[in-house]
């Protein structure tokens, strides 16, 4: 799916987890790939001394806690909102 297609489906109230299931992609695979990419980035920041190893651990630990919830969140927009609301 393109980014635009994903965005449009999210506007309809679907989560990334919903879309993955529809496409036959295990959510665990998406989580693993996202965590791997994030870890590479975080490791680079540590190497460049932009953050400490302790800060890196905190970031990665938080990601473990929050990633599944983020992938299961419905809609788009700030957390706590289910999408854009148009009042007239």
N, C-alpha and C positions, 0 to 999 in steps of 0.2 A: 504494500500500500504506500501511496505517496504521503508526505506530511499533510497535504491538504485533505486527502481522503480521511486520514486519521482524525484530523481536526473536525471535519464535518460530522463524522460518526460520534466524536466526543460531544459535540453540540447537541446531538440527539439523545445524550444521556448515557452513552456506552463508556465503559472503562477500558483501559489498555488490556486488562485481564479478559474482559469480554471479547475484545477484538482478537486477542491471541487464541482464545478458545475456538472462536469461529474459524480461524485459519489453521487450527490443529497444531498450534505451537504451545508447548508446555510453558506455563508462567515461570517455572523454575529456570528454564533456559534463558528467558529474558532477564530474570533477576541475576543470574550468574554472569551474563554478558555485561550487564550494566555495572555490577560490582567490580568486575575485572577492569573495565574501562576507567572507572572512578579510581581504583587502586593505582593504576598506572599514572594517572594524573597526580594523585596525592603523593605517590613516591617521588615524582619529579619535583614537586614543591618542597619536599623534605631535602632532596639532593641539592636544590638551589638555595637551601636554608631560608626559605620563605615561611615555613612552618616547622615546628619541632616534631619529633617522632611521637611524642605524647599527644600533640594536637592531631596528628594524622590518625592515631588510634581512636581518639574521641570521634572524629569525623566518620571513620569507617564503622565504628560501633553504632553510631546514630543511624547511619545508612541502613544497617541490618535491621534496625527496629522500624524505620519509616518506609522503606522501599515497597514492601508488599502493600501497605495501606495506600501509598501513592498510586500504585498500579491498579488498585481496585476502586479508586475514587471515580465517581461518575461525573461527567460534565467537565467544563473548563472554567477557568477563572480562579480567583483567590480561594484558598482552602475555606471550607465552611459554606461555600456557595455551589449550587448545582449547575451553574452556567450563567449566561447573561439573561437578565430580566428586562423586558422592555415594557415600561408603563407609559400609557398615553392618557 
